[in-house]
Amino acid sequence: MIEGAYTGEKNEEGQRHGRGILIIPEPAEYDLDPPCKINLIKDWEMYQGNFQADLCHGAATLMLRDGSKFEGEFVEGRAKAGILVQLTGDQFAGDCDEEGNFEGYCM
């Protein structure tokens, strides 16, 4: 389970389940040059979206430490695909591999 400050819905077992916001104090160290490549597992600080049994699951926005944001789909704790929007306004659509590496192409 990813540790951090959580605000949102929980199930009967006390797990994060439903809509919520999770903020971590330090870069993640665990499991959640093409035109754009970034590691979403290591570079995020806030997840706002759906949870299922303590895992990020469903549509969500991931805020990255550099101010960029990833809007996409998560399945069982892993980002699958989405759009990365950088501070410059540049947008990249792409997919994530099992290690959380996002690779996208300019929209």
Backbone bond lengths (Angstrom), bond angles and torsions (degrees), N, CA, C in turn:
res aa  C-N    CA-C-N  psi(-1)  N-CA   C-N-CA  omega(-1)  CA-C   N-CA-C  phi
1 M - - - 1.445 - - 1.520 109.60 -
2 I 1.292 116.89 137.21 1.462 122.25 178.07 1.525 108.58 -78.20
3 E 1.328 116.75 126.15 1.460 121.83 -179.75 1.523 109.55 -87.68
4 G 1.301 115.78 146.14 1.454 121.14 177.51 1.518 110.08 163.49
5 A 1.316 115.91 -179.90 1.457 121.51 178.52 1.526 108.67 -79.49
6 Y 1.340 116.49 123.25 1.461 121.15 -177.35 1.525 110.41 -122.40
7 T 1.323 114.79 135.25 1.458 122.18 173.10 1.516 106.58 -129.73
8 G 1.327 116.49 122.69 1.455 118.48 178.24 1.509 112.95 156.77
9 E 1.326 113.83 -165.54 1.454 121.28 -175.87 1.530 111.62 -77.56
10 K 1.344 114.31 152.12 1.467 120.99 176.61 1.523 108.47 -136.07
11 N 1.330 115.41 158.23 1.459 119.51 176.95 1.527 109.93 -90.93
12 E 1.324 117.44 -175.91 1.464 122.02 -177.80 1.527 112.96 -63.13
13 E 1.347 117.20 -25.05 1.465 121.17 178.76 1.526 112.41 -85.12
14 G 1.330 116.91 0.04 1.459 120.81 -179.72 1.520 113.77 84.89
15 Q 1.330 117.58 7.93 1.465 121.14 179.32 1.532 110.08 -82.49
16 R 1.325 115.70 151.83 1.463 120.09 172.65 1.526 106.81 -61.69
17 H 1.320 115.84 125.06 1.466 119.80 -175.58 1.526 107.93 -159.19
18 G 1.328 117.15 120.15 1.457 122.06 -174.48 1.521 109.19 106.85
19 R 1.326 116.99 -153.77 1.465 121.24 -179.65 1.514 110.89 -80.48
20 G 1.336 116.04 142.40 1.450 119.39 177.96 1.510 113.03 -171.24
21 I 1.323 114.43 174.23 1.461 123.01 177.93 1.520 107.59 -127.60
22 L 1.327 116.89 129.41 1.461 122.81 177.97 1.522 108.10 -122.11
23 I 1.332 116.24 124.95 1.466 122.09 178.74 1.523 107.86 -118.74
24 I 1.345 116.29 128.95 1.462 119.98 177.72 1.525 109.20 -107.28
25 P 1.342 117.48 143.23 1.462 120.68 -176.67 1.518 114.46 -78.82
26 E 1.335 118.53 -24.56 1.455 122.31 -176.68 1.515 109.48 -135.05
27 P 1.337 117.91 162.72 1.460 119.43 177.52 1.523 111.77 -54.97
28 A 1.319 115.53 139.70 1.465 121.06 179.91 1.524 110.48 -68.61
29 E 1.319 116.30 145.31 1.462 122.03 179.53 1.519 109.90 -126.66
30 Y 1.309 118.04 31.34 1.449 121.83 -173.31 1.520 110.54 -149.47
31 D 1.351 112.64 -177.07 1.460 119.50 173.70 1.495 110.17 -73.72
32 L 1.948 120.16 110.55 1.292 125.17 126.48 1.490 83.95 -139.72
33 D 21.063 175.58 54.23 1.418 80.46 179.72 1.533 112.33 -112.45
34 P 1.587 104.93 87.56 1.463 112.88 170.12 1.529 108.66 -71.96
35 P 1.321 118.85 -176.60 1.463 120.01 -178.44 1.528 113.16 -54.67
36 C 1.316 117.86 -33.98 1.462 120.48 177.42 1.516 109.00 -153.46
37 K 1.332 116.76 124.43 1.456 120.60 177.61 1.523 108.24 -143.59
38 I 1.331 116.73 128.59 1.458 121.37 -177.71 1.525 108.22 -150.73
39 N 1.331 117.12 151.20 1.460 120.04 177.21 1.524 108.19 -98.47
40 L 1.325 116.12 110.30 1.458 120.67 -176.95 1.522 112.74 -70.83
41 I 1.320 118.54 -27.66 1.458 120.79 -179.13 1.524 110.97 -67.83
42 K 1.308 118.13 -39.59 1.465 121.57 -174.30 1.521 113.87 -90.57
43 D 1.338 118.31 -21.17 1.458 120.64 -168.05 1.533 115.51 -107.18
44 W 1.324 118.93 9.56 1.465 119.15 -177.16 1.510 112.53 -100.61
45 E 1.359 114.97 160.30 1.456 120.39 176.35 1.521 113.07 -132.19
46 M 1.347 118.59 -18.97 1.450 120.06 178.78 1.527 110.63 -146.40
47 Y 1.323 115.12 132.42 1.460 122.68 176.09 1.521 107.00 -115.93
48 Q 1.328 116.21 125.90 1.458 120.83 177.29 1.518 107.84 -126.35
49 G 1.332 115.64 113.57 1.449 118.36 -178.41 1.507 112.18 167.36
50 N 1.311 115.17 -147.55 1.455 121.74 -174.55 1.526 112.46 -92.13
51 F 1.334 113.92 146.40 1.461 122.64 174.75 1.523 108.35 -126.48
52 Q 1.320 115.25 151.72 1.454 121.36 173.40 1.525 107.37 -140.92
53 A 1.327 116.72 116.04 1.467 122.20 179.98 1.533 112.12 49.88
54 D 1.330 116.79 50.99 1.466 125.50 177.92 1.530 115.03 75.00
55 L 1.315 118.89 -0.17 1.464 121.27 -179.71 1.531 110.90 -107.64
56 C 1.327 116.09 145.52 1.459 121.03 172.07 1.529 106.64 -64.25
57 H 1.335 116.16 122.99 1.463 118.91 -174.42 1.517 109.47 -155.71
58 G 1.335 115.89 116.54 1.458 121.19 179.46 1.523 110.99 114.34
59 A 1.308 115.37 -164.00 1.464 121.51 -179.12 1.524 110.00 -72.00
60 A 1.346 116.03 137.75 1.463 119.72 -177.94 1.521 111.36 -162.21
61 T 1.334 113.58 165.54 1.459 122.21 172.54 1.526 107.34 -118.09
62 L 1.323 115.46 131.00 1.454 122.95 179.22 1.524 106.93 -112.55
63 M 1.344 117.06 118.05 1.460 120.65 177.68 1.529 107.89 -90.36
64 L 1.323 115.88 129.70 1.460 121.40 -177.79 1.524 110.57 -97.46
65 R 1.333 115.83 158.92 1.462 121.28 -175.93 1.528 113.64 -62.91
66 D 1.326 117.71 -24.64 1.467 119.94 179.99 1.524 112.73 -87.33
67 G 1.348 118.07 4.00 1.455 121.96 179.73 1.518 113.85 95.63
68 S 1.316 117.49 -8.79 1.468 121.03 176.56 1.520 108.48 -73.75
69 K 1.336 115.92 165.37 1.459 118.91 174.86 1.524 109.88 -137.86
70 F 1.325 114.10 147.61 1.458 122.66 178.00 1.520 107.09 -114.27
71 E 1.319 116.16 122.97 1.462 121.19 176.69 1.509 107.01 -113.01
72 G 1.338 115.93 117.98 1.448 116.74 -175.87 1.501 114.65 -168.53
73 E 1.309 113.92 -161.49 1.460 123.63 -175.98 1.525 109.90 -109.89
74 F 1.328 115.50 134.16 1.459 122.78 177.66 1.524 108.53 -117.39
75 V 1.318 116.04 140.72 1.467 121.38 178.14 1.526 108.15 -131.42
76 E 1.326 115.50 119.13 1.470 122.34 177.96 1.528 113.18 48.50
77 G 1.319 115.83 46.84 1.459 121.30 174.51 1.514 116.23 90.18
78 R 1.320 118.01 -0.40 1.470 120.53 -177.62 1.523 111.61 -124.55
79 A 1.343 115.04 137.53 1.460 119.85 174.19 1.526 107.94 -69.20
80 K 1.323 116.03 137.44 1.467 120.32 -178.77 1.534 112.10 -109.63
81 A 1.312 116.95 -51.51 1.467 120.61 -177.74 1.518 108.74 -159.87
82 G 1.324 115.10 156.10 1.453 118.24 178.23 1.508 112.82 171.12
83 I 1.321 114.39 -160.06 1.463 122.29 -177.87 1.522 108.56 -123.71
84 L 1.326 116.12 129.11 1.455 122.63 175.51 1.520 107.62 -99.81
85 V 1.350 116.40 125.39 1.459 121.68 179.31 1.526 107.33 -113.97
86 Q 1.336 116.23 116.45 1.461 120.91 -179.36 1.522 110.29 -86.23
87 L 1.338 116.72 166.09 1.467 121.24 179.81 1.520 112.60 -58.95
88 T 1.310 117.04 -28.36 1.462 121.59 179.40 1.524 112.04 -72.21
89 G 1.353 116.67 -12.29 1.451 121.46 -176.10 1.519 112.77 96.27
90 D 1.338 116.63 -9.70 1.465 119.82 177.24 1.519 109.18 -63.07
91 Q 1.337 115.59 139.62 1.457 121.04 -179.35 1.516 110.23 -122.63
92 F 1.327 114.80 139.38 1.455 121.95 -179.36 1.521 108.97 -129.78
93 A 1.307 117.35 128.65 1.464 122.43 176.15 1.516 107.81 -101.63
94 G 1.339 116.66 138.20 1.451 118.32 -179.98 1.506 113.74 -174.72
95 D 1.335 114.36 -168.47 1.457 123.38 -176.44 1.522 110.31 -123.12
96 C 1.329 115.46 163.72 1.461 122.27 177.66 1.524 109.62 -116.71
97 D 1.338 115.16 143.51 1.460 118.46 174.91 1.524 109.35 -89.92
98 E 1.324 118.16 -178.04 1.467 122.90 -176.54 1.531 113.44 -63.93
99 E 1.337 118.07 -22.43 1.467 121.70 179.68 1.524 112.53 -90.36
100 G 1.337 117.65 2.48 1.462 121.06 179.05 1.506 114.53 88.87
101 N 1.322 118.59 8.37 1.457 121.26 178.77 1.520 110.11 -78.68
102 F 1.324 115.85 121.14 1.462 122.29 177.44 1.512 108.79 -94.21
103 E 1.294 116.76 132.30 1.459 121.30 175.03 1.521 107.16 -129.89
104 G 1.332 115.87 118.19 1.450 119.83 -175.63 1.511 112.86 -132.95
105 Y 1.297 113.58 169.10 1.460 121.78 -179.41 1.508 109.64 -127.14
106 C 1.316 115.93 142.72 1.461 123.50 -174.87 1.525 111.28 -55.26
107 M 1.315 114.60 136.04 1.471 120.14 179.12 1.515 110.46 -91.38
